[in-house]
Amino acid sequence: MEFKIVVKGIVLCGKDLLIVTRSSKDTINPGRRSVPAGFVKFGEKPKEAVCREIKEETGLDVTVSKVTSVWTQILREEFIQIIGINYMCIPLNKNVFLNEELESYQWINIDKYEDYDLPTEIIKEIIFLKSENKIC
């Protein structure tokens, strides 16, 4: 069994949430709408990893505010367990420059999240943030 740590950046600027679409050529979830995310490297702190991943994928510098959720996923066929940590991150600006891992991005208003075709895990994160009054 192998363990991997994934970090996800819930990038909020006011009430605008950054949503990205993975490249259709990507090996992990091609074409899927998500938030910036990636694996923690050996010796790296998760908080540092989320900042690095957001910078690599979107060009944004962020300040990490807080952990919003911790989750796990078991990939039985590959004998891998993923531990995930989602962080609320505040961008220093909204100037996004995507790398080759991503096809597109969109800032969505979290008060109107029902108007967008979002994966369940993003909807759950938005509902949690709103219910806990954790919007920046």
Beta strands, then each sheet from edge to edge (+ up, - down):
strand 1: 2-13
strand 2: 16-22
strand 3: 33-34
strand 4: 37-39
strand 5: 62-75
strand 6: 80-91
strand 7: 102-109
sheet 1: 3+ 2- 1+ 4-
sheet 2: 3+ 2- 1+ 6+ 5-
sheet 3: 3+ 2- 7+
end
